[in-house]
Amino acid sequence: MTLYWLTGTATSSARLYWESFRQVQAWFTTSTADTVPVPAACTVFPRDLPRPSQRWARRRYPRIVHWGEPAHGGRFAALERPDLWVAEVRAAFRTLR
């Protein structure tokens, strides 16, 4: 919050979220013909917004090699819970050995 206040960018940051909310919501609720064929690893932290379902993710990323749902963490998981974030990154790369 202090960074937004000092730089005077809180309004433009909030506007970006407000204007893109419907589009992002549509990405997670409508089907898509575009798929990503390469191996993918996904981690969904409990306080992530939006929270994609594994069913939706598998439609878009058919080769999910790791799906993680840690018990803690959120939007800035790498800062909030670096131990869990590192464990998820390691688990994802472990599947590619």
Beta strands, then each sheet from edge to edge (+ up, - down):
strand 1: 40-43
strand 2: 64-68
sheet 1: 1+ 2+
end
